[in-house]
Structure formats: structure tokens, C-alpha cells
Amino acid sequence: MYALIAEISRWAIPVILLLVPLAAMIRGVKVFEAFVRGAETGFSTAIKTIPYLVAMMVSINIFRASGAMEVLVKLISPLLNTIGFPAELLPHAVMRPLSGGAALGIATDIIAAHGPDSFLGRLVSTMQGTSDTTFYVLTLYFGSVGIYRYRYAIYSGLAADITTLLASVYIVNALYGK
């Protein structure tokens, strides 16, 4: 069964990349011209996202370099210790809604220090895989298409981040304990 799934996985993308243009040609679509138009639209979208991306990256770097992250960690860690959340992972929990790359760097450092099969390694891996970069999505994607009034999206995204954080702590504690 594993060999069959591995073989299907190996051929899935090449088959799709062959079938989609073939189906388009059969329907009379000028495939190359449509591809070029799509690439042009993608390029203009990428250009529109650059200011939002730069603003977000500068803000994140200011947040970290100013020491605000450490202050926030000290303020919140007593509360999180009561639910079994280790203080070592709080920088990751704070950074994840802001930047996936920064959160991944923190997760990598934690895993390198404690090991991938440690409680902290499993918990940070679970957190990394279950949460999203809420402010990144709002800043980059919403800003690039001109959506500026997104207050309920912030509440929804942060609620989802908190829910996945709590669920990660609960599940990893239940499965692996300390």
C-alpha cells in the first residue's frame, strides 16, 4: 500500500501539469498566451505587495530589537505556566502570528537545543504546524488587494491562533507529558 501511495505521489504533479494545458488546448484556450497573462498579473501583484512586506518586516525587527518581546514574555509567562505551557516557547508563540520565518528560526533553535523528540521539540513542532501567520496574512494579502477594513479578520485570526496554541499544549501534554 505504501509503495502504491508513493508511486501516485511521484506522478501526481507531472500528470496534472500535462492534463491541465491539454484540457485547455482541447477547449480552444491559447495556453501560452494565457500563461503569459497570468505571469504578468502575478508580477504586478508581487510588485504591489513589496511595500506591505517591507513595512511588516521593519515592524517585526523593531519589536524584537527593542526588547519588547522579552518584556511581553516576562509578563505572560506566569499565566501560561499554570496551563503547562513552558516559558521557553513563549517567544515562538508571540512571533508565530507575526512572521513564519522568524517563528521557524525560533523553533529551529529550540529543537537544536532540546532535541526533536523532547517535550519542547514536539510542542514547538506542533505549534509551528497548527498556527498561522495572522498579521502577515492581513498585512500582505489584504493590503495588496486593497482591503483596509479588516477588524473582524484580526479577531478571528488571533482567536484561531490562541485556540491552536491551547490545543497544541493540551494534545502534546496528553500524548507525551513532561
Buried (B, 14 or more C-beta within 10 A) or exposed (E): EEEEEEEEEEEEEEEEEEEEBEEBEEEEEEBEEEEEEEEEEEEEEEEBBEEBBEEBBEBBEEBBEEEEBEEBBEEBBEEBEEEEBBEBBBBBBBBBBBBBEBBBEBBEBBBEEBEEEBBBBBBBBBBBEBBBBBBBBBBBBBBBEEEEEBEEBEEEBEEBBEEBBEBBBEBBBEEBEE
